[in-house]
Amino acid sequence: MMLVRTFAAPSVVEGVGVFAAERIKKGTLIWQYQPTFDRLVPEEWLSTGSPVIQEFLKKYAYPAHDEPGMLVIEIDNGRLMNHSEEPNTDFTRISEGYARRDIEEGEELLCDYREFDPEFELLPSLVAEFATRRSSEEAGIAAQ
């Protein structure tokens, strides 16, 4: 659960991201796992759920650190936090996230997914896939 004010907006990293709605000082606790707020779902849904559910879970869910076989889905803007090799947040404590440095109002919050998901693999960009498909469709229309 996000503990600082944020907003969702277009991201240059990937589609939509979460941005600071206020200045955040280095060391501030910005996120904390709250089992009464964050949603847990069975990990088996990654293979047994509908294709739409599977796609959603692959993008937004990650293993629950304290409940084997379960995935966490954040229901607030936290699920929109994008991955970065040079994050401005620190999630090495897994159930808590801190500002690694001062974060300015309007700056995108970025984290290293590997800090809380050791099996993390960067998915192909859905934005890039959509743009490529759209360009191909527009080229087909222009050729007609």
C-alpha positions as a Python dict, from the first residue, in 0.01 Angstrom:
ca = {
    (1, 'M'): (0, 0, 0),
    (2, 'M'): (138, 338, -99),
    (3, 'L'): (208, 560, 202),
    (4, 'V'): (280, 878, 8),
    (5, 'R'): (56, 1075, -226),
    (6, 'T'): (91, 957, -587),
    (7, 'F'): (-82, 979, -922),
    (8, 'A'): (-88, 766, -1235),
    (9, 'A'): (28, 919, -1564),
    (10, 'P'): (193, 824, -1895),
    (11, 'S'): (548, 697, -1846),
    (12, 'V'): (847, 707, -2079),
    (13, 'V'): (957, 381, -1914),
    (14, 'E'): (645, 176, -1996),
    (15, 'G'): (290, 282, -2067),
    (16, 'V'): (161, 414, -1736),
    (17, 'G'): (363, 475, -1421),
    (18, 'V'): (319, 605, -1069),
    (19, 'F'): (445, 954, -990),
    (20, 'A'): (511, 1144, -668),
    (21, 'A'): (233, 1396, -593),
    (22, 'E'): (459, 1554, -332),
    (23, 'R'): (830, 1585, -262),
    (24, 'I'): (959, 1272, -88),
    (25, 'K'): (1271, 1288, 127),
    (26, 'K'): (1542, 1021, 112),
    (27, 'G'): (1468, 742, 360),
    (28, 'T'): (1090, 798, 368),
    (29, 'L'): (882, 480, 395),
    (30, 'I'): (678, 504, 74),
    (31, 'W'): (517, 160, 56),
    (32, 'Q'): (435, -120, 298),
    (33, 'Y'): (276, -459, 241),
    (34, 'Q'): (-64, -459, 408),
    (35, 'P'): (-236, -800, 389),
    (36, 'T'): (-567, -639, 477),
    (37, 'F'): (-531, -396, 184),
    (38, 'D'): (-324, -570, -84),
    (39, 'R'): (-494, -863, -259),
    (40, 'L'): (-359, -1219, -246),
    (41, 'V'): (-447, -1470, -519),
    (42, 'P'): (-332, -1829, -577),
    (43, 'E'): (-17, -1862, -788),
    (44, 'E'): (-187, -2143, -983),
    (45, 'W'): (-402, -1877, -1154),
    (46, 'L'): (-90, -1802, -1365),
    (47, 'S'): (-162, -2128, -1547),
    (48, 'T'): (-531, -2199, -1479),
    (49, 'G'): (-687, -1854, -1514),
    (50, 'S'): (-833, -1720, -1834),
    (51, 'P'): (-578, -1574, -2080),
    (52, 'V'): (-679, -1222, -1972),
    (53, 'I'): (-624, -1306, -1602),
    (54, 'Q'): (-290, -1473, -1680),
    (55, 'E'): (-171, -1166, -1873),
    (56, 'F'): (-279, -933, -1590),
    (57, 'L'): (-105, -1144, -1326),
    (58, 'K'): (219, -1169, -1527),
    (59, 'K'): (226, -791, -1551),
    (60, 'Y'): (110, -685, -1204),
    (61, 'A'): (148, -971, -954),
    (62, 'Y'): (453, -1097, -769),
    (63, 'P'): (520, -1374, -514),
    (64, 'A'): (394, -1311, -161),
    (65, 'H'): (703, -1317, 59),
    (66, 'D'): (527, -1466, 359),
    (67, 'E'): (270, -1696, 191),
    (68, 'P'): (414, -1959, -44),
    (69, 'G'): (193, -2033, -342),
    (70, 'M'): (28, -1691, -331),
    (71, 'L'): (73, -1377, -541),
    (72, 'V'): (30, -1015, -434),
    (73, 'I'): (-173, -772, -642),
    (74, 'E'): (-160, -417, -517),
    (75, 'I'): (-495, -242, -553),
    (76, 'D'): (-358, 113, -541),
    (77, 'N'): (-108, 298, -761),
    (78, 'G'): (173, 77, -632),
    (79, 'R'): (96, -180, -902),
    (80, 'L'): (190, 79, -1164),
    (81, 'M'): (548, 122, -1040),
    (82, 'N'): (782, 48, -1327),
    (83, 'H'): (1113, -139, -1319),
    (84, 'S'): (1449, 35, -1348),
    (85, 'E'): (1811, -77, -1330),
    (86, 'E'): (1871, 252, -1144),
    (87, 'P'): (1566, 284, -915),
    (88, 'N'): (1491, 578, -688),
    (89, 'T'): (1333, 341, -434),
    (90, 'D'): (1468, 57, -223),
    (91, 'F'): (1265, -262, -174),
    (92, 'T'): (1540, -485, -34),
    (93, 'R'): (1331, -531, 281),
    (94, 'I'): (1063, -687, 54),
    (95, 'S'): (761, -586, 266),
    (96, 'E'): (865, -219, 279),
    (97, 'G'): (983, 33, 23),
    (98, 'Y'): (1185, 346, 93),
    (99, 'A'): (1297, 648, -106),
    (100, 'R'): (1659, 577, -202),
    (101, 'R'): (1716, 949, -256),
    (102, 'D'): (1509, 1268, -256),
    (103, 'I'): (1229, 1232, -511),
    (104, 'E'): (1078, 1546, -657),
    (105, 'E'): (707, 1611, -699),
    (106, 'G'): (607, 1487, -1045),
    (107, 'E'): (898, 1240, -1068),
    (108, 'E'): (821, 880, -1157),
    (109, 'L'): (874, 627, -877),
    (110, 'L'): (1088, 338, -1005),
    (111, 'C'): (1193, 16, -838),
    (112, 'D'): (1410, -285, -917),
    (113, 'Y'): (1161, -573, -939),
    (114, 'R'): (1437, -824, -858),
    (115, 'E'): (1447, -691, -501),
    (116, 'F'): (1111, -856, -425),
    (117, 'D'): (1077, -1105, -712),
    (118, 'P'): (1396, -1311, -757),
    (119, 'E'): (1255, -1479, -1072),
    (120, 'F'): (1169, -1147, -1238),
    (121, 'E'): (1205, -1139, -1616),
    (122, 'L'): (1139, -818, -1806),
    (123, 'L'): (829, -874, -2020),
    (124, 'P'): (818, -743, -2376),
    (125, 'S'): (670, -395, -2379),
    (126, 'L'): (298, -404, -2448),
    (127, 'V'): (325, -40, -2555),
    (128, 'A'): (591, -126, -2815),
    (129, 'E'): (389, -427, -2932),
    (130, 'F'): (77, -212, -2976),
    (131, 'A'): (273, 63, -3156),
    (132, 'T'): (431, -193, -3394),
    (133, 'R'): (96, -356, -3466),
    (134, 'R'): (-69, -17, -3522),
    (135, 'S'): (213, 98, -3755),
    (136, 'S'): (175, -224, -3956),
    (137, 'E'): (-201, -176, -3980),
    (138, 'E'): (-160, 190, -4085),
    (139, 'A'): (102, 91, -4346),
    (140, 'G'): (-145, -168, -4483),
    (141, 'I'): (-417, 97, -4508),
    (142, 'A'): (-180, 344, -4677),
    (143, 'A'): (-75, 80, -4933),
    (144, 'Q'): (-435, 22, -5041),
}
